[in-house]
Amino acid sequence: MIDATVFNVLVYWGGRGPLFELPLVAKMLAIAIATVGTFIGNHFLTYRDRRSGTSLRRFAIFALLNAIAILLQLGCLGFSRYVLGLADPVADNISGTIIGQGLATVFRYVTYSRWAFPENTIDGEKDPLSSV
């Protein structure tokens, strides 16, 4: 929700927002703002039972995974805007928010639980990053 709201304000506020000509920049800003909310929500709500601790290393892994997810979203929006030539609110929201964010969400779902917020170590199992 944060991503879509910020993007639409930046690109389409009042019909033609301040970043109308720079939709990929607007999307990067929207995702960056949403990432902070995502980290807080995942750390304190979704994965609160996992005692991976808050560290610079965990946040760096989280940020790297988000950078890859951002590229997925930007790729979908860029393809729609610059390859297909679609530059309207419906096309941008379908390509950048629904399709792009859908792909990014699946990617995040698969990778967060493995690397950013691993399960507690049980019966001698090791954190997948302990040897990295």
Stockholm file with secondary structure:
# STOCKHOLM 1.0

chainA/1-132         MIDATVFNVLVYWGGRGPLFELPLVAKMLAIAIATVGTFIGNHFLTYRDRRSGTSLRRFAIFALLNAIAILLQLGCLGFSRYVLGLADPVADNISGTIIGQGLATVFRYVTYSRWAFPENTIDGEKDPLSSV
#=GR chainA/1-132 SS CHHHHHHHHHHHGGGSCTTTTCHHHHHHHHHHHHHHHHHHHIIIIITTTCCCCCCHHHHHHHHHHHHHHHHHHHHHHHIIIIISCCCSHHHHIIIIIIIHHHHHHHHHHHHIIIIISCCCCCTTCCCTTTTC
#=GC SS_cons         CHHHHHHHHHHHGGGSCTTTTCHHHHHHHHHHHHHHHHHHHIIIIITTTCCCCCCHHHHHHHHHHHHHHHHHHHHHHHIIIIISCCCSHHHHIIIIIIIHHHHHHHHHHHHIIIIISCCCCCTTCCCTTTTC
//
